[in-house]
Amino acid sequence: MGRGRVQLKRIENKINRQVTFSKRRSGLLKKAHEISVLCDAEVALIVFSTKGKLFEYSSDPCMERILERYERYSYAERQLVANDQQPNENWTLEHAKLKARLEVLQRNQRNFMGEELDGLSIKELQNLEHQLDSALKHIRSRKNQLMYESISELHKKDKALQEQNTLLAKKIKEKEKALTQQAQLEQQTDDMDLASSAVVPQSLQTLNIGGSLQGRGDGEDNEGTPTRTQATALLPPWMLRPINE
């Protein structure tokens, strides 16, 4: 006898329902893979459990391509039907399309963060790993570029500071040299002033000695007292003029 037709209805026993879900899910994923291989068809399968857990299969490495293709076809068909309907319905379809796209992007973001990976196949996990490796390469390349630019900028600043330091040191040396020359010049001027002030009193003293000798010569003999000519021989010519006049 053949098997009787099984009436399809919800399984009330929770454990039996979970076991049946696991078996039927595995068979469904297997059938989807078989039809994609045998018939060269693009297949995308999405299953949510009662707890909201996602199970999916895609014949293409990137399920988003199949979903986008489905959205384009379904949207085009809905557009043909919606041409005779109210504009509000068009906005409703657009909202549903954007909402589905947002859910796909959010799921991809969670996968990139390492979350909700239980429902991914080996092929999908390999694709996700490849995308993460490619993203890390771009991030490291950009980081190295920024570090190189920062180091180059620091070298330029260091060179500019060294040139400025050399220029300041040169100016300081020139200033010190000028101050030294000015001090030497002032010292020489002071020395000349002191020498001049010392020569004048000595000359005056010599002049006084000559005058006293001349006064004494009037009452003494020529042989015992120096003459006026001998006394004035010690004076410079510029001091003899007033006396001769």
C-alpha positions as a Markdown table, in Angstrom:
| # | Residue | x | y | z |
|---|---|---|---|---|
| 1 | Met | 0.0 | 0.0 | 0.0 |
| 2 | Gly | 1.2 | 3.5 | -0.8 |
| 3 | Arg | 1.6 | 6.2 | 1.7 |
| 4 | Gly | -1.4 | 8.3 | 2.4 |
| 5 | Arg | -1.5 | 11.9 | 1.7 |
| 6 | Val | -0.2 | 13.9 | 4.6 |
| 7 | Gln | -2.4 | 16.8 | 5.5 |
| 8 | Leu | -0.4 | 20.0 | 5.8 |
| 9 | Lys | -1.0 | 22.0 | 8.9 |
| 10 | Arg | 1.0 | 23.5 | 11.7 |
| 11 | Ile | 2.8 | 21.1 | 13.9 |
| 12 | Glu | 1.7 | 21.7 | 17.5 |
| 13 | Asn | 4.6 | 20.0 | 19.2 |
| 14 | Lys | 7.4 | 22.4 | 19.5 |
| 15 | Ile | 10.2 | 19.8 | 19.4 |
| 16 | Asn | 8.7 | 18.0 | 16.4 |
| 17 | Arg | 8.2 | 21.4 | 14.7 |
| 18 | Gln | 11.9 | 22.3 | 15.2 |
| 19 | Val | 13.1 | 18.9 | 13.9 |
| 20 | Thr | 10.9 | 19.1 | 10.9 |
| 21 | Phe | 12.1 | 22.6 | 10.2 |
| 22 | Ser | 15.7 | 21.5 | 10.3 |
| 23 | Lys | 15.1 | 18.6 | 7.9 |
| 24 | Arg | 12.9 | 20.4 | 5.5 |
| 25 | Arg | 15.3 | 23.4 | 5.5 |
| 26 | Ser | 18.3 | 21.2 | 4.6 |
| 27 | Gly | 16.3 | 19.5 | 1.8 |
| 28 | Leu | 15.1 | 22.8 | 0.5 |
| 29 | Leu | 18.7 | 24.2 | 0.4 |
| 30 | Lys | 19.8 | 21.0 | -1.4 |
| 31 | Lys | 17.1 | 21.3 | -4.0 |
| 32 | Ala | 17.9 | 24.9 | -4.6 |
| 33 | His | 21.5 | 24.0 | -5.2 |
| 34 | Glu | 20.6 | 21.1 | -7.5 |
| 35 | Ile | 18.3 | 23.2 | -9.7 |
| 36 | Ser | 21.0 | 25.9 | -10.0 |
| 37 | Val | 23.6 | 23.4 | -11.1 |
| 38 | Leu | 21.5 | 21.2 | -13.3 |
| 39 | Cys | 19.5 | 23.9 | -15.0 |
| 40 | Asp | 22.1 | 26.7 | -14.9 |
| 41 | Ala | 19.5 | 28.9 | -13.1 |
| 42 | Glu | 20.1 | 31.8 | -10.8 |
| 43 | Val | 18.5 | 30.9 | -7.5 |
| 44 | Ala | 18.2 | 32.9 | -4.3 |
| 45 | Leu | 16.5 | 31.3 | -1.2 |
| 46 | Ile | 15.8 | 33.2 | 2.0 |
| 47 | Val | 14.3 | 31.5 | 5.0 |
| 48 | Phe | 13.4 | 33.0 | 8.4 |
| 49 | Ser | 12.8 | 30.7 | 11.4 |
| 50 | Thr | 10.1 | 31.4 | 13.9 |
| 51 | Lys | 12.8 | 33.0 | 16.1 |
| 52 | Gly | 13.8 | 35.3 | 13.3 |
| 53 | Lys | 17.0 | 33.4 | 12.4 |
| 54 | Leu | 18.0 | 33.8 | 8.8 |
| 55 | Phe | 18.9 | 31.0 | 6.4 |
| 56 | Glu | 19.8 | 31.7 | 2.8 |
| 57 | Tyr | 21.2 | 30.2 | -0.3 |
| 58 | Ser | 22.4 | 32.0 | -3.5 |
| 59 | Ser | 23.8 | 30.5 | -6.7 |
| 60 | Asp | 25.7 | 33.8 | -7.2 |
| 61 | Pro | 28.5 | 34.6 | -4.8 |
| 62 | Cys | 26.8 | 37.9 | -4.1 |
| 63 | Met | 23.1 | 37.5 | -3.3 |
| 64 | Glu | 22.6 | 41.2 | -3.6 |
| 65 | Arg | 23.0 | 40.9 | -7.4 |
| 66 | Ile | 20.1 | 38.5 | -7.6 |
| 67 | Leu | 18.0 | 40.6 | -5.3 |
| 68 | Glu | 18.7 | 43.7 | -7.3 |
| 69 | Arg | 17.7 | 41.9 | -10.5 |
| 70 | Tyr | 14.5 | 40.7 | -8.8 |
| 71 | Glu | 13.7 | 44.2 | -7.6 |
| 72 | Arg | 14.3 | 45.6 | -11.2 |
| 73 | Tyr | 12.0 | 43.0 | -12.7 |
| 74 | Ser | 9.3 | 43.2 | -10.1 |
| 75 | Tyr | 9.5 | 46.9 | -10.0 |
| 76 | Ala | 9.1 | 47.1 | -13.8 |
| 77 | Glu | 6.1 | 44.8 | -13.7 |
| 78 | Arg | 4.5 | 46.8 | -10.8 |
| 79 | Gln | 5.1 | 50.0 | -12.8 |
| 80 | Leu | 3.2 | 48.6 | -15.7 |
| 81 | Val | 0.3 | 47.7 | -13.4 |
| 82 | Ala | 0.6 | 50.9 | -11.4 |
| 83 | Asn | 0.3 | 53.2 | -14.4 |
| 84 | Asp | -3.5 | 53.1 | -14.2 |
| 85 | Gln | -3.5 | 53.4 | -10.4 |
| 86 | Gln | -3.2 | 56.3 | -8.0 |
| 87 | Pro | 0.2 | 58.0 | -7.3 |
| 88 | Asn | 0.0 | 56.9 | -3.7 |
| 89 | Glu | 0.3 | 53.3 | -4.6 |
| 90 | Asn | 3.5 | 54.2 | -6.5 |
| 91 | Trp | 4.9 | 55.7 | -3.4 |
| 92 | Thr | 4.0 | 52.6 | -1.5 |
| 93 | Leu | 5.9 | 50.4 | -3.9 |
| 94 | Glu | 8.9 | 52.7 | -3.8 |
| 95 | His | 8.8 | 52.6 | 0.0 |
| 96 | Ala | 8.7 | 48.8 | 0.0 |
| 97 | Lys | 11.7 | 48.7 | -2.5 |
| 98 | Leu | 13.8 | 51.0 | -0.4 |
| 99 | Lys | 12.9 | 49.2 | 2.8 |
| 100 | Ala | 14.0 | 45.8 | 1.3 |
| 101 | Arg | 17.2 | 47.4 | 0.1 |
| 102 | Leu | 17.8 | 48.9 | 3.6 |
| 103 | Glu | 17.3 | 45.5 | 5.2 |
| 104 | Val | 19.9 | 44.0 | 2.9 |
| 105 | Leu | 22.4 | 46.7 | 3.7 |
| 106 | Gln | 21.8 | 46.4 | 7.4 |
| 107 | Arg | 22.3 | 42.6 | 7.2 |
| 108 | Asn | 25.6 | 43.1 | 5.3 |
| 109 | Gln | 26.7 | 45.6 | 7.8 |
| 110 | Arg | 26.1 | 43.1 | 10.7 |
| 111 | Asn | 27.9 | 40.5 | 8.8 |
| 112 | Phe | 30.9 | 42.8 | 8.3 |
| 113 | Met | 30.8 | 43.3 | 12.1 |
| 114 | Gly | 31.0 | 39.6 | 12.6 |
| 115 | Glu | 27.4 | 39.2 | 13.6 |
| 116 | Glu | 24.7 | 36.8 | 12.4 |
| 117 | Leu | 27.1 | 34.5 | 10.6 |
| 118 | Asp | 25.3 | 31.2 | 11.5 |
| 119 | Gly | 23.1 | 31.3 | 8.4 |
| 120 | Leu | 26.0 | 31.9 | 5.9 |
| 121 | Ser | 27.4 | 29.1 | 3.8 |
| 122 | Ile | 31.1 | 28.4 | 3.3 |
| 123 | Lys | 31.1 | 30.1 | 0.0 |
| 124 | Glu | 29.4 | 33.2 | 1.4 |
| 125 | Leu | 31.8 | 33.3 | 4.3 |
| 126 | Gln | 34.8 | 33.1 | 1.9 |
| 127 | Asn | 33.3 | 36.0 | -0.1 |
| 128 | Leu | 32.8 | 38.0 | 3.1 |
| 129 | Glu | 36.4 | 37.2 | 4.2 |
| 130 | His | 37.7 | 38.3 | 0.7 |
| 131 | Gln | 35.8 | 41.6 | 1.0 |
| 132 | Leu | 37.2 | 42.3 | 4.5 |
| 133 | Asp | 40.7 | 41.5 | 3.4 |
| 134 | Ser | 40.3 | 43.9 | 0.4 |
| 135 | Ala | 39.0 | 46.6 | 2.7 |
| 136 | Leu | 41.9 | 46.1 | 5.2 |
| 137 | Lys | 44.4 | 46.5 | 2.3 |
| 138 | His | 42.8 | 49.8 | 1.3 |
| 139 | Ile | 42.8 | 51.0 | 4.9 |
| 140 | Arg | 46.4 | 50.1 | 5.5 |
| 141 | Ser | 47.4 | 51.7 | 2.2 |
| 142 | Arg | 45.7 | 54.9 | 3.2 |
| 143 | Lys | 47.2 | 54.9 | 6.7 |
| 144 | Asn | 50.7 | 54.4 | 5.3 |
| 145 | Gln | 50.2 | 57.2 | 2.9 |
| 146 | Leu | 49.1 | 59.6 | 5.6 |
| 147 | Met | 52.0 | 58.6 | 7.8 |
| 148 | Tyr | 54.5 | 59.2 | 5.0 |
| 149 | Glu | 53.0 | 62.6 | 4.3 |
| 150 | Ser | 53.1 | 63.5 | 8.0 |
| 151 | Ile | 56.8 | 62.4 | 8.2 |
| 152 | Ser | 57.7 | 64.4 | 5.1 |
| 153 | Glu | 56.0 | 67.5 | 6.5 |
| 154 | Leu | 57.9 | 67.1 | 9.8 |
| 155 | His | 61.2 | 66.8 | 7.9 |
| 156 | Lys | 60.3 | 70.1 | 6.1 |
| 157 | Lys | 59.5 | 71.8 | 9.3 |
| 158 | Asp | 62.8 | 70.5 | 10.9 |
| 159 | Lys | 64.8 | 71.8 | 8.0 |
| 160 | Ala | 63.1 | 75.2 | 8.1 |
| 161 | Leu | 63.8 | 75.5 | 11.9 |
| 162 | Gln | 67.5 | 74.5 | 11.4 |
| 163 | Glu | 67.9 | 77.2 | 8.7 |
| 164 | Gln | 66.2 | 79.8 | 11.0 |
| 165 | Asn | 68.4 | 78.7 | 13.9 |
| 166 | Thr | 71.6 | 79.1 | 11.7 |
| 167 | Leu | 70.4 | 82.6 | 10.5 |
| 168 | Leu | 69.8 | 83.7 | 14.1 |
| 169 | Ala | 73.2 | 82.4 | 15.2 |
| 170 | Lys | 74.9 | 84.3 | 12.4 |
| 171 | Lys | 73.1 | 87.5 | 13.4 |
| 172 | Ile | 74.1 | 87.1 | 17.0 |
| 173 | Lys | 77.8 | 86.7 | 16.0 |
| 174 | Glu | 77.6 | 89.8 | 13.9 |
| 175 | Lys | 76.0 | 91.7 | 16.8 |
| 176 | Glu | 78.6 | 90.5 | 19.2 |
| 177 | Lys | 81.4 | 91.5 | 16.8 |
| 178 | Ala | 79.9 | 95.0 | 16.3 |
| 179 | Leu | 79.7 | 95.5 | 20.1 |
| 180 | Thr | 83.3 | 94.3 | 20.5 |
| 181 | Gln | 84.5 | 96.8 | 17.9 |
| 182 | Gln | 82.5 | 99.6 | 19.4 |
| 183 | Ala | 83.9 | 98.8 | 22.9 |
| 184 | Gln | 87.5 | 98.8 | 21.5 |
| 185 | Leu | 86.9 | 102.1 | 19.7 |
| 186 | Glu | 85.6 | 103.7 | 22.9 |
| 187 | Gln | 88.6 | 102.3 | 24.9 |
| 188 | Gln | 91.0 | 103.8 | 22.4 |
| 189 | Thr | 89.2 | 107.2 | 22.6 |
| 190 | Asp | 89.4 | 107.1 | 26.4 |
| 191 | Asp | 93.1 | 106.3 | 26.2 |
| 192 | Met | 93.8 | 109.2 | 23.8 |
| 193 | Asp | 91.9 | 111.6 | 26.1 |
| 194 | Leu | 93.9 | 110.5 | 29.1 |
| 195 | Ala | 97.1 | 110.9 | 27.2 |
| 196 | Ser | 96.2 | 114.5 | 26.1 |
| 197 | Ser | 95.2 | 115.5 | 29.6 |
| 198 | Ala | 98.6 | 114.2 | 31.0 |
| 199 | Val | 100.7 | 116.1 | 28.4 |
| 200 | Val | 99.3 | 119.6 | 29.0 |
| 201 | Pro | 100.1 | 119.9 | 32.8 |
| 202 | Gln | 103.6 | 118.5 | 32.2 |
| 203 | Ser | 104.2 | 121.2 | 29.6 |
| 204 | Leu | 102.8 | 123.9 | 31.9 |
| 205 | Gln | 105.1 | 122.8 | 34.7 |
| 206 | Thr | 108.1 | 123.0 | 32.4 |
| 207 | Leu | 107.0 | 126.5 | 31.4 |
| 208 | Asn | 106.9 | 127.6 | 35.0 |
| 209 | Ile | 110.3 | 126.2 | 35.7 |
| 210 | Gly | 111.8 | 128.2 | 32.7 |
| 211 | Gly | 110.2 | 131.4 | 34.0 |
| 212 | Ser | 111.6 | 131.0 | 37.5 |
| 213 | Leu | 115.0 | 130.3 | 36.0 |
| 214 | Gln | 114.9 | 133.5 | 34.0 |
| 215 | Gly | 114.0 | 135.5 | 37.0 |
| 216 | Arg | 117.0 | 134.2 | 38.9 |
| 217 | Gly | 119.3 | 134.9 | 36.0 |
| 218 | Asp | 118.9 | 138.6 | 36.4 |
| 219 | Gly | 120.7 | 138.7 | 39.7 |
| 220 | Glu | 123.2 | 135.9 | 39.1 |
| 221 | Asp | 126.2 | 135.4 | 36.9 |
| 222 | Asn | 126.0 | 133.9 | 33.5 |
| 223 | Glu | 128.4 | 131.1 | 34.6 |
| 224 | Gly | 126.5 | 129.9 | 37.7 |
| 225 | Thr | 122.8 | 130.1 | 36.3 |
| 226 | Pro | 121.3 | 128.5 | 33.2 |
| 227 | Thr | 120.4 | 131.0 | 30.5 |
| 228 | Arg | 116.9 | 131.7 | 29.1 |
| 229 | Thr | 117.8 | 129.8 | 25.9 |
| 230 | Gln | 118.8 | 126.7 | 27.8 |
| 231 | Ala | 115.5 | 126.8 | 29.9 |
| 232 | Thr | 113.3 | 127.2 | 26.8 |
| 233 | Ala | 115.0 | 124.5 | 24.9 |
| 234 | Leu | 113.0 | 122.0 | 26.8 |
| 235 | Leu | 109.6 | 123.5 | 25.7 |
| 236 | Pro | 107.9 | 122.6 | 22.4 |
| 237 | Pro | 107.7 | 125.4 | 19.7 |
| 238 | Trp | 104.0 | 126.1 | 20.1 |
| 239 | Met | 104.6 | 127.0 | 23.8 |
| 240 | Leu | 107.5 | 129.3 | 23.0 |
| 241 | Arg | 105.5 | 131.8 | 20.9 |
| 242 | Pro | 103.6 | 133.5 | 23.7 |
| 243 | Ile | 106.9 | 134.0 | 25.7 |
| 244 | Asn | 108.8 | 135.5 | 22.8 |
| 245 | Glu | 106.0 | 137.9 | 22.0 |
